[in-house]
């Protein structure tokens, strides 16, 4: 008997540890994955030898609907000889993510050799479900650019001047310096570019680029926010159809006769008509989860009982 009692506590402890371990594994396996904003970077500090061309483009689509977020990004990157398109070698790729893109940094410190060319663009579309009103994007561009000689005007930028601190778009500053041809710095931000409180995307490109005699810098940014109102809520309750009036055949002006054969007669039928079709059964985020949890807990308890059963049998045999 003492031998059996000595095994009781270790047996229960072992079963408890086993059960806790299985439950811990379950909660670890269903832990939610944290989402993070995406910062894109490409074509920075490249092609700084004379006579080279660098051309890079981002096309970005962000989607926000409450907690649901996603994005699709297509990027194109080209390298080759300046002013010789047939020599350009380009690669294009498209990726999708469960996160949204919040910043783009590209073509900074690139194309700084003599006679180099820099051509870079960013196009962003933010699809947002909500009720906010976007505001105009702010711009900081073409400052300290196109200096060092050359036929004026050496820059052609829109908007200009544009010196907003902490702007939505910062581009083409300190670029196209060192002499060269006219309008060698051409940079613009689409006039209908906007920003939204629900998602602010910043662009920083073509800064400190194309500095070398005869180099050119051409860059553009466009940011569009498409705001869609939330979906409609449930419609109004159906209104019962008024019952038709039946007059007295004797013409005596008495009350209408009750028509027991009319299903819409309010005096005999108190059931309000409802639209046809049953209630929808959705497949939401908890669809089937409750049953699965109960089954898992049952399995845990059954497995936890195995060590107890085995050790009790062994204790009985040894007694």
N, C-alpha and C positions, 0 to 999 in steps of 0.2 A: 504493500500500500504506500509506503514512503517513496518507493521508486516511482510509482505512478504520479504522486503529488509533485515530485521533483521535476517531472517533465511538463507539468501543466503550464507553469509560467513561461518557460522558454518556448513552448508550442504557441501560446497565445501571442507572445512578442513577435515570433517569426511570422505568424499570419498577419499581424497588424502591419509590420514592415512591408510585407509583400503587397498588401492592399494599397497602402499609401504610395508605394512606388508606381503601381499601375495607374492610379488616379493622377499622379503627377505627370506621367507620360501623356495622359489624355489632354490635360490642360496645356502642356507645352506644345502639343501637336496642333491645337486650334487657336493658338495665340495669334492675334491679328498682326498683319504686316504694316508697319508704319510707312506712310507715304512721304516723299520728299520732293521738293521742287527741283527742276532740272536746269542746270546752267550749261549752255552750249558754247564750245570753243573750237575754232578751226582757223587754219591759214594765218597764224600769227608768227612773226619772225622768220618768214620764208622768202626765198628768191631774192636775196639781197646782192646778187652779182649782176653786173651791168648787162643790159639787153634781155632780161628775163621778164616773162609775163606771169601774173598770178590772177586767177579768176575764181571767186568763191561765192556760192549762193545758198541761202537757207529759205525754205518754204515750210512754215509751221502752222499747224492747226491745233488749238487748245479747245477742250470741251469741259464746261463746268455745269453740273446740274445738282445743286445741293452738295451732299458729300461725295457724289460721283465725279471723278476727274479722269481725264485721259488726254493724250496728245499724239499727233502724228508729225514726224519730221522728215523732210526730204532735203538732203544736202548734196551739192555738186561742187567738186573741186577740180580745177584745171591748172596745168602748168605747161610752159613751152617757151618759145621765142617771142619776144615783144613784137607786136604789129605783124604777126604771121600766124593767123588762125589755124591753118592746116597743121601746124606743128603742135597744137595744144593736145595734151592727153588728159582726158576728163574721166572722173569716176563719180557715179551717182548711186546713192543708197537711200532707202526709206525705212524708218523704224517707228514702232508704236510703243507707247508706254502708258502705265496706269497713273502717271504723274503729269503735271503740266510744266511747260517751259516758262521760266520767269526772266531769263536773261540770255543775251547773245553777245559774244565777244569774238570778233573775227577781223582778219586782215590788218591787224595792228603791227607796226614795226616791220612791214613787208615791202618788197619791191623797191628797195632803196638804192639799187645800183643805177648808174647812169643809163638813161634811155629805157628804164623799166616801165611796165604798165601794171596798174592795179585796177581791177574791176570787180566790185563786190556789192551784193544786194541782200536785203532781208525783207521777207514778206510774212506777216503774222495775221492770222484770223483767230479771234477769240469768240467762241460760241458760248454764251452765258445765259442760263435760265434764271431770270430775276426781274427786278423792277427798277433798277438804277438807271441813271442817265450818264453816258460816257462824256468826258470832257476832252478838249483838244490836247493833243500830245505836245509837250514842251521840247525845245530843240536847242542844242549847243553845238554849232558846227562852223567849220571853215575859218576858225580864228588862228592867227599867226600862220597863214597858209599862202602858198604862191609867192613867196618872197625870194629875193636873190637875183632879180633881173628878169628880163623878158618883156615882150610886148604886152602892154596893158590892154584889156583886163586879163590878169592871169588866173582869176577865179570866176566861176559862174555858179553860185549856190542859191538855193531857194529852200527855206527862207534865209535871208541875210540882211543885216547882221542878226546873229542869234547867239546869245551868250548866257542863257539861263543856267544857273547853278543847279546841279542835281537833276538834269533834264531827263526826259523819257528817252530821247535819242541824242547821243553824243558821237559825232563823226567828223572826219576830215580835218581835225585840228592839228597844227604843226606838220602839215603834209604839203607835198608839191613844192618844196623849197630847193634852192640851189640853181635857179635859172632854167630857161627852156622856153617853150612856145607859149602862145597866148591860150587863155582859158584851159590851162593844164590841170586845174582842179575843178571838177564839176560834180557837185554833191547836192542831193535834195532829199526832202522828206515829203511824202504825199500830203497834200493839203487837207485831206479828210482823215488823216491819222488821229486816233483817239486813245485814251487810256481809261480804265475802269477801276473802281475801288475793289471789285471782287477779284481782279487779276491785273496786276501791273507788270508789264513786260518791258524791260529796258534793253536798249541796243547800244553797243559801244564798238565802233568799227572804223577802219581806215585812219587811225590816229597814229601820227609819226611815221607815215608811209609815203612812198614815192618821192623821197628826198634824194635827188641826184640830177645832174644836168640832163634836161630833156625827158624826165620821167613825167608820167601822167597818172592822175587819180580820179576815178569815176565811181561814185558810190551812191546808193539809194536805199531808203527805208520806207516801208508802208505798214501801218498797224491798224487793223479794223476790228472793232468790237460789235458783235451782233447780239443784241439783247432780246430775248424771247420771254414773254410773260409766263408765269407758272400755268400748268394745265388747268382746265376748268374743274371745279368741284362737282359734287353730286347735284343732279338736276332737281327741280322742285317736285314735290309729291304730286302724283296724278290727281286731277280733280274729278270727282264722281260725275257721271253724265246725268243731267236732270231727267226725272221721270216724265213721260208724256202724260197729259191730262185727258181723262176720259169723261165726257159729259153725260149727264143723266138723260136716258132715252126719252123720258116723259117731258123734257123741256121745262121742268118746274123750277130750275135754278138751284137745285139742291147740291150737296157736295159731290165731288167726282166719285164714280164707282171704283172700288178696289179691283184692280186687274191682277188676279193671282197668277195668270199665265205669263205676265211680263216680268222677265228676270230683272229689269231695271227699275221696277216699281219700288220706290223708297218705303212704301208702307208694308211691304212684305219681304224685302231683301235688304239686310243691313250690312252686307259685305261690300267693302269698297273695291272697285276693280283696280287691278295692278297690271303693269306691263307683263307681257308674256316672257317666259324664260326664267330659269332659276338664277340664284346668286352665283357669281363667278367664284371659282376656287383657284386662287393664285398659287404660284410657286415661288413665294417670297424667300427671304434669306433664312427663315426658320422652317421652311417646308421640310418635313420629315426629320427635323433635328431633335424634336422632343422625344419621339419614339426611339431614335438612335441613341440618345443619352440614357434612357431607361434601360435599353438592352445592354449598353456598355457597363452600366453600374451593376446590372444583374450578373454579367460575365465576371466582373471584378470580384463580386462576393463569392461566386462559385469557385473561382480560382484561388481566392484567399482561404477557402475552407479545405482545399486539398492538403496543404502541409499539416493542418490540424488533424485531419482524418488519418493520414499516413503515420504521424507520430503517435497518435493514440493507439492505433493498431499495433505498432511496434512495442509500445509500452505494455499493452495487454499480453503480447506474446512473451515479453521478457519477465512478466510478473510470475 
